[in-house]
């Protein structure tokens, strides 16, 4: 009952209702269904290929080949449907927006549910020597958090949900993922472009996929923003820049992720696309208040439009490179090509308007206009200078008409490309904008049309792109948030982690003689036994120097400081008290474990993009193992030892002083400040 109620409260607190039938959730459900169908067909294909290799019967081979042809045809059909989902940009647009070109959003990667319950309980019992059943609530909370990440709300609360789970992953990795043993937990994520599942036992794939989905969610927030307002445009710009920043962080941090959609080449393309959309929104923000019909304003907007065209051209060039072009949706590459031509044509239209509508008058700053025009062109027609164009009315009109002709040709090319993609044909808003822009250029051309135009073959020069506000990658502060470790009851992570090994808790009976326990304490939580008198009763009962006190009586002391443990031991009577201690064990060097990657239920030691395991690690001779001194014993090497009996420590944190007799000096606890991680 607790888990069910928490499950729904978790979703409702973040606006994440898994049963909400929004357009976006329906799209995501279709994606999940397609992923399942793709993996089924891939398994059938793998079985048929194995049978083809194993059989020598020609009749069986013919039947298998026929079956393979059907399976491959089904796979192509499913891949086409998945591409259609990635092309469904209208679902992510603002519902009130009808005057802006649609933007592209990334779909969330799908994953399978993961059951942490049994593996974590077993690990807690085996490794931490505690009852795993007592951590049922904590395990359920973690599973609910992961489940909520599958249906995040499309706002900052959804991003915060991803960031919260992402911040828990390093804690979970330190607690339960030992370098010497496998947990038996498999994390499966589906490629967002191909639908191919990738499965790993370590957390690298999980971390990378959460980052990808965080970037995808930011892209969806950007496309949903109302671009008819300054506030909405600023939200869109920030969202796309954050998406680019997260994708770049993913690219630099997780360089060996065995999933095609997170390969370096694909991530580089996605980063360019996010920045191009941010640049487009920056252009719209500049144009939203209205473009003043003045020479300098028109020239400025021309260069801004040329910048947007240039960024989309770079996106398109990266999309048509191998191997990206084989899997990127045709809709995406076509859209980038349409925008390249559209914004380039707009740039030529603005320059044409500046030259045709504004003549150089006596009150105009001739030098300033000449400087502005020279900065717009990288080259001019032979025999012409900027000043000649500005002063000569005929020359000015000739160059202006050449620009308007290029604008018309560019708009016609954009419309032609638009008609080639059936996914684009569904976007009536895009078609209306392209046709309106084309008609505007035709009207401008007709205003200045003359019969002499038939003999004019002047070609308009290219326009240099320039912007006052360049889109930049932005890594959001919410990538990592401060969280409380679900499993902090296991003890400080700096000591009680999967990498450390220690003995099972031992019970020691403390019976003080003249208030003398025979040892002192040092360190932060958990406190450590030092300067142990080998002749004291505690030593005879099994207490060792360097032991950690984890409990005093019925009180858990893993997080207790020296002063807190002292207070528990201070009033021990003659009958004594039981304490529980653990001893650190020598950690064996981790064995080079191979993290198998499963693609389509077929185990592979490498992925489509990069190796998941370094072959150099196979050779133990070439593998250097640096033996590190244990964190738990690093302060004990040079301490002075004495056979005299030591007393119960006082509250003085600078050292453990006796109650009624002198004790030998040893390093103060201030030199052993072990940082306890706070989460």
ROZAPA-346714 format. One record per residue (C-alpha): residue in one letter; x, y, z. Coordinates in steps of 0.001 Angstrom, whole numbers, padded with zeros to 6 digits, always signed. Layout:
REM residues N
AXYZ/...
//
This chain:
REM residues 679
X+000000+000000+000000/X+002881+002343+000841/X+004554+001786-002478/X+001370+002315-004495/X+000474+005551-002712/X+004023+006831-002981/X+004095+005929-006650/X+001148+008164-007474/X+002276+010931-005115/X+005662+010880-006848/X+004030+011333-010247/X+001531+013949-009096/X+004173+016010-007278/X+006038+016435-010567/X+002985+016533-012821/X+003952+013143-014236/X+000817+011130-014861/X+001679+007925-016752/X-001964+007532-017762/X-002439+011051-019159/X-003457+010719-022812/X-001797+013834-024188/X-000565+013953-027777/X+003004+013696-026569/X+002298+010707-024290/X+000457+008914-027101/X+003474+009482-029323/X+005764+008083-026640/X+003513+005037-026202/X+003675+004390-029951/X+007461+004629-029735/X+007528+002042-026934/X+005277-000290-028930/X+007448+000054-032033/X+010558-000677-029990/X+009046-003950-028805/X+008091-004942-032356/X+011580-004091-033636/X+013316-006244-031020/X+010933-009129-031835/X+011819-008927-035532/X+015537-008676-034714/X+015335-011849-032642/X+013581-013643-035507/X+016247-012433-037913/X+019046-013573-035606/X+017467-017027-035290/X+016998-017328-039056/X+020597-016301-039726/X+021887-018861-037222/X+019759-021571-038842/X+021053-020559-042253/X+024625-021045-041065/X+023902-024352-039366/X+021915-026166-042073/X+023213-027767-045242/X+019777-028689-046587/X+019046-026600-049670/X+015279-026751-049176/X+015623-025478-045605/X+017931-022731-046832/X+015334-021571-049348/X+012661-021426-046660/X+014980-019545-044297/X+015935-017039-046993/X+012260-016439-047732/X+011592-015902-044031/X+014548-013519-043817/X+013167-011443-046659/X+009849-011080-044810/X+011601-010175-041546/X+013825-007592-043227/X+010805-006088-044963/X+008991-005847-041628/X+012041-004225-040040/X+012189-001626-042803/X+008501-000917-042311/X+008926-000511-038532/X+011962+001720-039010/X+009890+003874-041350/X+007142+004183-038736/X+009741+005151-036119/X+011075+007796-038498/X+007520+009051-038842/X+007294+009465-035063/X+010556+011437-035045/X+009032+013620-037779/X+005877+014409-035781/X+006977+017878-034747/X+003452+019319-034691/X+002775+017503-031390/X+005514+019495-029647/X+004608+022962-030984/X+002791+025652-029057/X-000948+025189-029635/X-001565+028939-030012/X+001245+029487-032492/X+000355+029879-036143/X+002890+032420-037435/X+006231+030725-036804/X+008118+027995-038618/X+007905+024745-036581/X+010953+023617-034621/X+012268+020089-034094/X+012145+018398-030684/X+013949+015228-029641/X+011846+012285-028490/X+012619+010673-025135/X+014559+007422-025127/X+012463+004502-023949/X+013638+002050-021291/X+012487-001131-019605/X+011482-001279-015967/X+014246-002339-013580/X+013631-004251-010337/X+016284-003314-007781/X+014576-005137-004926/X+016130-008615-004860/X+019671-007706-006028/X+019962-004807-003577/X+018581-006802-000645/X+021032-009611-001363/X+023928-007188-001668/X+023016-005423+001581/X+022980-008780+003368/X+026167-010139+001794/X+028263-006991+001708/X+026951-004807+004533/X+025863-007644+006850/X+022485-006002+007404/X+018934-007148+006846/X+018011-006169+003293/X+014297-006358+004096/X+014678-003350+006395/X+015511-001245+003304/X+012340-002099+001364/X+011014+001461+001562/X+014277+002998+000340/X+014487+000569-002587/X+010845+001241-003473/X+011471+005006-003390/X+014387+004624-005803/X+012358+002451-008175/X+009448+004902-008088/X+011806+007763-008895/X+013172+005897-011916/X+009666+005006-013054/X+008594+008653-012804/X+011451+009579-015144/X+009735+007630-017923/X+006838+010128-018069/X+008196+013550-017040/X+006159+016717-017290/X+007247+019087-020056/X+008519+021879-017799/X+011280+022640-015296/X+009731+020188-012820/X+010347+017381-015318/X+013958+018508-015756/X+014354+018586-011978/X+013025+015029-011822/X+015719+013865-014253/X+018382+015802-012357/X+017301+014257-009068/X+017546+010702-010387/X+020818+011487-012188/X+022293+012767-008897/X+021242+009553-007155/X+023074+007364-009696/X+026639+008005-008385/X+025396+007266-004860/X+023749+004051-006027/X+026890+003111-007948/X+029102+003612-004880/X+026742+001638-002647/X+025941-001379-004806/X+028167-001695-007862/X+031369-003415-006802/X+034311-003768-009204/X+034648-007412-008103/X+031110-008686-008632/X+028091-008181-010872/X+024752-007219-009378/X+022725-009057-012001/X+020835-005844-012851/X+020450-005076-016558/X+019670-001578-017803/X+017987-001601-021218/X+017511+001518-023331/X+016202+001798-026886/X+017936+003841-029555/X+015693+006822-030302/X+016431+006664-034060/X+016673+002948-034835/X+014695+001398-031972/X+017535-001088-031378/X+017802-002013-027673/X+021115-001720-025851/X+021612-003486-022525/X+024404-003101-019965/X+025023-004100-016376/X+026962-000983-015380/X+025490+002462-014855/X+027250+004267-017712/X+024395+003630-020135/X+021848+004664-017485/X+023639+007951-016765/X+024124+008784-020435/X+020495+008003-021299/X+019168+010197-018484/X+021321+013081-019749/X+020034+012499-023297/X+016437+012578-022078/X+017138+015736-020081/X+018379+017405-023271/X+015386+016023-025184/X+013019+017465-022585/X+014671+020878-022872/X+014198+020707-026656/X+010494+019941-026118/X+010190+022887-023730/X+011784+025076-026396/X+009391+023988-029126/X+006392+024425-026829/X+007289+028043-025930/X+005082+030825-027260/X+007322+032533-029811/X+004870+035407-030273/X+006114+036961-027022/X+009549+038079-025860/X+009238+035956-022722/X+008369+032873-024749/X+011261+033457-027162/X+013698+033886-024275/X+012451+030607-022806/X+012935+028879-026174/X+016451+030315-026618/X+017503+029262-023129/X+015993+025787-023545/X+017752+025057-026834/X+021062+026369-025490/X+020694+024177-022407/X+019846+021182-024585/X+023020+021804-026598/X+025061+022176-023405/X+023793+018903-021941/X+024407+017044-025214/X+027944+018421-025320/X+028491+017336-021712/X+027189+013892-022670/X+029550+013758-025650/X+032611+014719-023594/X+031820+012632-020499/X+030453+009362-021897/X+032700+008680-024863/X+032010+004926-025104/X+028229+004763-024941/X+027114+001768-027058/X+024054+003425-028551/X+023947+004979-032003/X+021894+008013-030968/X+024605+008908-028417/X+027595+008379-030705/X+029986+011343-031037/X+028963+012002-034652/X+025228+011974-033886/X+025635+014117-030766/X+027681+016672-032715/X+024872+016937-035248/X+022225+017280-032537/X+024266+020017-030813/X+024435+021962-034086/X+020696+021551-034597/X+019852+022816-031099/X+022137+025847-031534/X+020663+026548-034987/X+017150+026585-033500/X+018371+028870-030703/X+019851+031191-033357/X+016550+031154-035228/X+014727+032190-032058/X+017277+034976-031494/X+016476+036251-034990/X+012747+036098-034240/X+013321+037983-030993/X+015071+040774-032906/X+012302+040911-035501/X+009343+040587-033103/X+008980+044321-032230/X+009030+045058-035955/X+011776+045795-038460/X+012203+049501-039096/X+012189+050400-042767/X+015589+052088-042562/X+018820+051402-044394/X+020847+050317-041341/X+018047+048238-039779/X+017443+046351-043019/X+021149+045652-043517/X+021439+044418-039931/X+018479+042052-040337/X+019927+040804-043624/X+023112+039696-041880/X+021133+038204-038978/X+019039+036154-041440/X+022208+035094-043262/X+023578+033837-039925/X+020512+031648-039355/X+020830+030303-042910/X+024514+029542-042355/X+023880+027599-039126/X+021148+025498-040755/X+023406+024825-043733/X+026016+023446-041309/X+023336+021265-039720/X+022268+019944-043114/X+025862+019204-044130/X+026383+017158-040942/X+023094+015292-041529/X+024098+014078-044993/X+027397+012615-043802/X+027890+008880-043319/X+026744+007197-041086/X+024303+009857-039848/X+022384+010106-043118/X+021393+006432-042884/X+019415+006927-039685/X+018510+010593-039293/X+014869+011227-040277/X+014467+012565-043805/X+012118+015162-042346/X+014974+016650-040295/X+017432+017004-043166/X+014699+018351-045439/X+013591+020883-042837/X+017167+022121-042361/X+017506+022466-046146/X+014225+024398-046372/X+015302+026787-043622/X+018731+027280-045203/X+017103+028505-048419/X+014306+030397-046668/X+016528+032513-044422/X+019103+033090-047174/X+016289+034416-049339/X+015124+036656-046498/X+018639+038095-046260/X+018619+038961-049955/X+015139+040467-049601/X+016293+042791-046806/X+019333+043979-048779/X+017145+044530-051837/X+014701+046592-049768/X+017540+048675-048331/X+018948+049452-051797/X+015662+049932-053681/X+013640+051834-051060/X+016357+054129-049687/X+018422+056455-051832/X+021491+058268-050541/X+020272+061766-049610/X+022107+064958-048666/X+021397+064444-044978/X+022586+060818-044928/X+025994+059834-043575/X+027751+058760-046736/X+030788+057256-044983/X+028661+055251-042571/X+026494+053803-045342/X+029601+052930-047352/X+031094+051165-044329/X+027843+049272-043688/X+027530+048104-047293/X+031180+047011-047462/X+030656+044855-044351/X+027643+043138-045919/X+029540+041830-048961/X+032622+039640-049047/X+033110+040618-052685/X+031504+043009-055158/X+030887+042698-058890/X+033998+043549-060836/X+034547+047258-061352/X+032104+048326-058632/X+032745+049793-055201/X+030302+050322-052307/X+030332+054063-052833/X+029582+053666-056556/X+026556+051526-055762/X+025268+053999-053180/X+025692+057134-055290/X+024665+055766-058690/X+020895+055344-058701/X+020894+052967-061683/X+023663+050848-060191/X+021858+050767-056872/X+018643+049573-058533/X+020530+047007-060622/X+022151+045413-057541/X+018864+045639-055618/X+016982+043806-058379/X+019705+041159-058488/X+019143+040546-054764/X+015392+040289-055170/X+015854+037770-057996/X+018033+035629-055724/X+015402+035921-053014/X+012688+034676-055388/X+014826+031782-056605/X+015659+030815-053010/X+012007+030833-051956/X+011089+028726-054977/X+013816+026231-054046/X+012504+026081-050474/X+008995+025356-051753/X+010323+022707-054136/X+012186+020899-051335/X+009127+021225-049109/X+007044+019372-051708/X+009466+016444-051850/X+008936+015335-048224/X+005512+013915-047410/X+006077+014535-043680/X+006610+018241-044388/X+003417+018351-046427/X+001464+017863-043196/X+002787+021188-041854/X+000387+023670-043410/X+001823+026469-041270/X+005236+025997-042874/X+003742+026012-046372/X+001801+029214-045656/X+004944+030975-044397/X+007018+029871-047390/X+004344+030967-049870/X+003832+034308-048123/X+007579+035014-048189/X+007746+034061-051857/X+004813+036326-052703/X+006374+039216-050793/X+009546+038911-052881/X+007486+038729-056091/X+005644+041900-055081/X+008913+043696-054403/X+010217+042588-057787/X+007094+043787-059609/X+007381+047216-057969/X+010772+047790-059578/X+010231+045771-062737/X+011122+047338-066114/X+011642+046208-069685/X+015380+046781-069354/X+015452+043923-066881/X+015587+041369-069696/X+019090+042496-070629/X+020394+042715-067040/X+022407+039672-065999/X+023941+041149-062847/X+024385+038519-060154/X+023850+039540-056537/X+026902+038954-054353/X+026742+036693-051293/X+025851+038286-047965/X+028251+037945-045038/X+026554+036471-041992/X+026838+038428-038773/X+024956+038476-035499/X+024986+040558-032361/X+023757+037627-030252/X+025311+034283-031071/X+023705+031138-029666/X+026030+029478-027162/X+025933+026175-025327/X+024720+026489-021765/X+025081+023788-019132/X+022168+024215-016698/X+022828+024266-012990/X+020111+021633-012565/X+022249+018928-014206/X+023163+017911-010676/X+021162+018721-007589/X+021788+018064-003924/X+019938+014936-002862/X+019727+012818+000262/X+021129+009332-000122/X+018296+006806+000079/X+020658+004348+001757/X+022433+006630+004201/X+021498+004243+007044/X+024258+001979+005715/X+026789+004525+006954/X+029103+007211+005566/X+029735+006544+001890/X+033432+007305+002233/X+033773+004122+004295/X+030712+001939+003712/X+030779+001544-000052/X+030822-001329-002514/X+034553-000904-003086/X+035526-001378+000577/X+035564-004748+002285/X+035274-005375+005997/X+034489-008137+008439/X+031042-008878+009751/X+030206-006841+012880/X+031753-008312+016032/X+030399-007786+019527/X+032943-006604+022100/X+032173-006362+025805/X+033619-003223+027398/X+034228-003444+031144/X+036170-000355+032313/X+038721-000633+035120/X+038974+002616+037079/X+037060+004250+034199/X+039777+003057+031855/X+038683+001338+028599/X+042182+000803+027271/X+041918+002719+023974/X+041236+006110+022465/X+039065+007238+019573/X+039741+009419+016569/X+038326+010525+013241/X+035014+011662+011929/X+032041+009328+011633/X+032449+006422+011958/X+034940+006724+014815/X+038025+004538+014848/X+039804+002743+017691/X+043438+003816+018109/X+046204+003420+020692/X+044761+000135+021889/X+046380-001389+024972/X+046973-005034+023999/X+046578-006043+027666/X+043169-004457+028215/X+040013-006606+028486/X+038604-005215+025220/X+041679-006399+023315/X+041347-009792+024913/X+037718-009887+023771/X+038772-009324+020147/X+039026-005537+019703/X+041695-004563+017201/X+043462-001330+016535/X+041869+000430+013564/X+038430-001093+014171/X+035400+001071+013484/X+032669+001333+016093/X+029318+000863+014345/X+027078+000466+017408/X+027150+001116+021162/X+024540-000955+022915/X+021391-000604+020836/X+022478+002733+019314/X+023727+002778+015727/X+026936+004809+015600/X+027921+004772+011937/X+027174+008488+011631/X+028217+009406+015208/X+031143+011705+015918/X+033839+011149+018564/X+032016+013314+021092/X+028716+011487+020530/X+030314+008050+020979/X+032133+009369+024063/X+028867+010372+025653/X+027525+006852+025123/X+030632+005306+026704/X+031090+007873+029453/X+028596+006453+031926/X+029413+002770+031478/X+029021+000983+034811/X+030969-001994+036149/X+028736-004444+034288/X+030008-002948+031041/X+028337-002488+027649/X+028427-004261+024309/X+029773-002467+021268/X+029839-003634+017667/X+032939-003099+015550/X+034093-003945+012042/X+037617-004383+010732/X+038733-003365+007282/X+039982-006129+005021/X+042637-005847+002346/X+040847-004996-000872/X+041859-007281-003716/X+042685-005500-006975/X+039565-005497-009122/X+039432-008059-011870/X+039076-006670-015388/X+035407-007375-015957/X+033866-007135-019386/X+030560-005305-019465/X+028646-007110-022166/X+026448-005059-024432/X+023314-006656-025833/X+021905-005331-029091/X+018692-006972-030189/X+019119-009676-027535/X+022476-010648-029043/X+025499-010273-026764/X+028305-008245-028260/X+031632-007168-026828/X+031405-003994-028865/X+028707-001638-030000/X+027850-000052-033293/X+029878+002997-032421/X+032700+002135-030052/X+034162-000609-027902/X+032580-001107-024526/X+035675-002882-023271/X+039329-002056-023809/X+041284-004969-025219/X+044381-003756-023418/X+042780-004812-020158/X+042804-008425-021257/X+046551-008690-020808/X+047330-008714-017081/X+050999-008047-017757/X+050311-004748-019419/X+047793-003745-016798/X+049285-001641-014065/X+047666-001896-010660/X+048583+000789-008184/X+048167-000389-004659/X+046503+002320-002643/X+046639+002510+001096/X+043241+002015+002643/X+041330+005114+003598/X+040672+003507+006953/X+044311+002976+007890/X+046060+005971+006375/X+046510+007778+009676/X+047839+004838+011644/X+051257+004218+010144/X+053320+006706+012088/X+051454+006981+015345/X+053418+006283+018511/X+052539+003109+020360/X+052777+002488+024095/X+052169-000462+026354/X+050756+001723+029079/X+047027+001723+029618/X+045109+004527+027871/X+041944+006063+029137/X+038529+006962+027839/X+038768+009978+025535/X+037542+013393+026578/X+035533+015826+024510/X+038731+017505+023333/X+038734+016969+019543/X+042377+017929+019231/X+043412+014662+020833/X+042279+011954+023192/X+043329+012903+026721/X+043109+010591+029747/X+040801+011123+032636/X+043350+010774+035423/X+046719+009770+034012/X+049101+010931+031275/X+049008+009308+027885/X+051545+009242+025081/X+051125+011788+022342/X+049744+010839+018939/X+048522+012829+015959/X+045480+014936+016738/X+042144+014122+015199/X+042272+017430+013338/X+044837+015839+011059/X+042425+013045+010290/X+039561+015126+009015/X+037878+012607+006807/X+035375+014367+004590/X+031956+012885+005106/X+030020+013382+001926/X+026805+015317+002394/X+024000+014634-000045/
//
